[in-house]
Amino acid sequence: MRIVQVANFVGPKSGGASRVMQSLRAVYRARGHEVVEVVPRSGDHTFDRRSGRVTIARNLRLPTSGGYRVIWGRRELERQLELLRPDVVEISDLSTLTWIAQWCSERSIDCTVIAHERIDHAVDRIPIIGGSSTWLSQRWITTVEKHATRIVCPSRFAAEQFSDFGKVIVRPWGVDHEVFHPKGVSAEWREEPRALVVSRLSTEKCVGDSIDFALGLVEARGGSVRVIGDGPSRRRLRDAYRDRPVSFDGHVSDRWAVAMAMRSADLLVNLGPVETFGLVTLEAMACGAPVVVRDRGGSRELVDSTVGWCLSDEDLENRAFAEQVFGRRRSSMSHSAAERASHHTWDAVADVMIGSRDRVHVR
């Protein structure tokens, strides 16, 4: 089977959506399928047979995005799809690539659309769209619902943007357990606790909230906060915490290094309110790290009191919350987090992506 993945927003420093697609490619290839990735790049389009990557010449660089690009050459992309003759097309975008679902439907090609984000929330963040955001996002959603073979959502939160659930499958993402595991994790809180924030440094991720809350937990105890990630808000955040015990590591491409940071941390704080899943949250749990998340967004579906904390806005203002955190046994939460994460595998996700007809409806 030839599987073609089309990813619209691809930057120089890949985020969670790119890691999801990379993990799926590894499973597909291990099962003997051929996988080709189609992405935007500058310069002429090329095909690297060893990496299985086609690059599209016509694309736009998104302002203030930190280098992300979006495919703009529809005719060029159509020609590439015709040449590749896919059995399955996966669309990693709910906006300007939704027309591919109709293109596939007209040619009886299996098409999977992956809801990496809440498009209704995403368009609200684009200033030039203004009041037309609801109409535009609904148009994209309607196209997908009508023409896609299946719509895969990593959480019920992600699925809530759809009105027709006949094609919707809710399937949480997986974890590479060879990389993210709890071996060697500390059983007790450190005297000078270390909090970890792993996130793209952009406004919608609310990284400042995560850092502020993490400091409120550890700073009075002589602890520190470590931030892994890069993005357009990097300089502003560095300046804001210049005199506080916060270190910024920038983008770390080595997943083993990220996993080591998770095992070395006392807890991970991820307060992004609109993430459709929270892959970082699950990976930290797999490493045995207790997690702190918001009570909305995808991460809340992974976290309960046995593995960490789901916080309301009122909880974020609670100055005494640190006593609740460090008053609990870390070892029991660590064990529960790793156990829960162990049930999430990329093999199970791949079963859904390439044709399983199992449905988890959202009502």
N, C-alpha and C positions, 0 to 999 in steps of 0.2 A: 504494500500500500504506500502511495506517495502522499505525504501530508505537507501542505504548504501553510506556514505561519506568516501572517501579515501583521507587522507591528508598526503602528503609526508614530507614537512618541518614543523616540529612541535618542538618548543623550550619551555623552562621553562617559558618564558615570552611572551605570545602570541601577535602577531602583527595583522595588519589589516585583512589579509586573514583569520586568525583564528576567528576574530570577525564577519566576514561576514558569515562563516559557522555556527557559534553559533547562529547568528540571524535567519538564515534560518531554523535551527533545531527547534527553538522555534515556528516559524510559522507552520512548518510541523506538529509538535506535537499538536499544538492548533487545527489543522484541522483533527486530528484523525489518522495521519499516524504514523507508527513505523519508528524510525530513529536509525541507528547504525553507529557509528563513528569508523573508522579503522585508527590507528595512530602508528608511531614507538615509541617504548619504550625499555628500557633495561630490561633484565630478560625474563622469559618465557611469552608467550602470555596468556592473560586472557580475560575473558568476564564478565563485570560488568552489570548485567541486569538492575539495577536501573539507571545507567548513560548511558547505551547503548553504551559502548565503548569496542572495541577489540584492544588489543595492540599486535604488531608484534615483536617477539623476535629478529629476524635478522635485524639489522640496523646499520648504520654507523653514527658516530658523525662527523659533518663537521668541519674541522679545521678553526679557527679564526671566527666562526659564532656566538659565544656566547652561545653555548650549543645546537644548532639545530641538529636534526637527520633526516636521510633519510632512508626509507624502502629499505632493500637489499634482503630480503628473498622472491623471486618471487613465489616459490613453496608453501611456507607457506601461502602467501597471496592468491594464487589461491584456496588452500584448504579452507581458511576461507570464501572466496566469495561463493564457492560451498555450504558450510554448511549454510550460511546465506540466500541463495536463494533470492536475491534481485529482486524487480520489476524495480527499478531504481538505477543506480550507478552514483555518482557524483565524478569526479576526480578533486581534488584541486591542480593540478600540470601539467605543460606542458613539463616536461622533462622525468625522468626515469619511470614514471607511465603511459605514453601514451599507452603502450602495453595493458593496461586494456580495452581501447576502442575497440581494435580488439577482445579481449577475450569476451567482451559483444556482439559484433556484431555476432560472431560465434554462440552464444547461444540465439540470438534474445532478448537480454536484453537492455532496454532503457539506454543510456549512455549520460550524460551531462558533458562536459568538461568546466571548468571555467578558463578563462584567467586572473588570478590574476596579472600576470606580462608579460612584453615583453621578451619572452625567447630569442629572437635574441640579446637583450641588455644584458641579464643576463649571457649568456655563454661567452660573450666578457670579462666579469670581472673575469673569471676563468683562472689563468695563465697557468695551465698545458695543457689547450686545444689549445691555440695558434691559428695558422692559420686554424685549422679544425672547428672553431666555427660556421661559416656559414653553412657548410655541416651538422653538427650535429643538429643545431637548425632547419634547413629545414627538416631533416629526421623526427624529432618529430612532426613538424607542418603537414607534409604530412600524417603521421599515423593518427593524429587526424582528419584531413579533410576527410580522406577516411572512417573511421570507426565510429566516434562519431555520435550520434543521433542529437545533437545540440552542438554548441559552444557559450557560453554566455560570452560576453565582457562588462565590465562596462563603456567603452568609445570607441569613434571612434579611439582614439590613440591606444588602446589595440587591436582593430580589424585590424589595418593596417598591422600587422604581417602575416595575412592570405591572400592567393591568391585566394582561392575558397570561395566565400561568400554565397554559397547556404545554408550552415548550421549555418551561423553566425547570432547571435541576439545581438544587442547592447541594453543593459538595465542598466542604472545607478543604483548603490546600493541605499539602503534605510537608514532611520534613525529611531532609537527608540525614538519617540517623547515624551514618558513618562519621559525619562531621559534627553534628549537634547532638551531644550526649552528655550525661551528668558525671562521667567518670572523673574523680578527683575534686568534685565540688565541695566547698566547705559546709560542714553541718551546722555551724554556729555563726551568729552575727560577729563581725569583727569589732574590736574596740573602737577603731576609726572606720566606720562603715563607708563602703563605696557604692554609689548609685550609678547606673549606666543609662544613657539615652542613645538610642540608635534610630536615626531618622534622616530623611532628606530635609535640609535646612531651608524650608519655604514657609510662607505665611499660613497656608491651609493646614499644615501639620501641627501648628500651635506648639512649636518646639520650646518657645519661651515659657509656656505653662509647665511643660515637663521639667525644664531646668529649675524653675522657681520652686516647684513642689519638691523635687529631689533635694534641693538645697535646704528646704525647710525640714526635711527628714534628717539629713546627715551633718549639716554644717556645725550645729551646736555641739555635736559629739566629736568634732575634730576630723570629720570625714570629708569626702570630696565627690565631685560629679565628673564623669567622663562622657564626652559626647563624640559619637562616631557618625559621620555623614557630612555631606557637602550640599551646596545649593545657593540660590540667590540671596538668602538671608545671612550668609556666613559672616560677612564683615560686621553687620549690625549686631549680631549676637556676640561676636568676639569682643566688640567694644563695650557692650552692655555688661559683660561679666568679667571685665579685665581685672578687677581687684577682688574677685571671689575665687574660691577653690574649685574652678571649673576648667577642665582641659579639653581642647578641641583637636581631635586626631585627624579630621578631614575624612575624605572618602577612603575606605579600606576595601580593596577588591578581593583580598584573600579571605575566603569564607572560614578557613581554619583559624585565622587570627580573630575574626569576629566571634567565633564560637569560644575561643579561649577567653576573650574579654567578658563574655556572658557567664562563663564558669567562674571567673575571678570576681565578678560583681556580687554584692549582697542582694541586690534587687534591680530589676529593670523598670523604668518609668516610661510609659508610652501613652500620652494623653491626647493623641490625635482624635478629634471627634467625628470625622467623616470617612475614616478608612473602611473599606468594604470587607477587610479581613483582619489585618494585623499580623502579617507573616513574621515580623520581628518578635511579636509577643509569643507566638507559638515556638519559634526557634529558641527563645530564652527559656521557655518552659521545658523544652527538650533537654536543655543544659542544666536543668535543676534550679533555675533562678526564680524566686518569687516575683510576681509582676504586679504593677500598679497601672490600671487603665481607667478610662472614662466609662461612665454608665450608658454611653451611646456609641454607635459605630460597631464595626465588626468584632473588635476585640472583646466586647462584653459577652459575646456568645461563647468565648473560650474560657472565661475566667469566672470563678466563684470563690467563696471564702476559703476553700481548701487549698487553693494555689496562689491566692493574692487578694487584691482589692479592686472592686469596681466603684469608682468615686463619682458622686454628684458634684455639681458646682459648689454646693454648700460644704461638702467634705474638703474641697480644695482650700477653703478659707479657714479650716479648723486647725488652729495652731497646736493643739494637743494631739494631733493625729499621729505624730511620731511615736508617742507612748504606746498607742495601739499596735503600731507596726513592730517595734522592737520588743514588745511584751509577749509576742507570740513565738512559738518554737519554729525556727527556720528549717530544721531537719524534716519535720513532717510536711511542711509546704513544699520543700524541694522534692521529696519523694512523690508527692501527689502530682506536682507539675510534670515531672518526667514521665510518670505513669500515664497521665492523660495525653501527653504529646505522643507517646509511643503508638497510639492507635491511628495517628495521622500519617499516611504514606502516599508517595507520589504514584505508586502502582494503582492504588484505589482511585485516585483522581484520573489517571490515564484510562481506566476502564470506562469511565463516564464520557471522557472527551472524545473517544473514537467510536462511540456508537451504542453504549448501554442505554436501554430504554427505561431504566428505573427513574422514577420521578419523586421528588419531595416538594409537594405543592405548598404554597404560602398563602394563608388566608388569615 
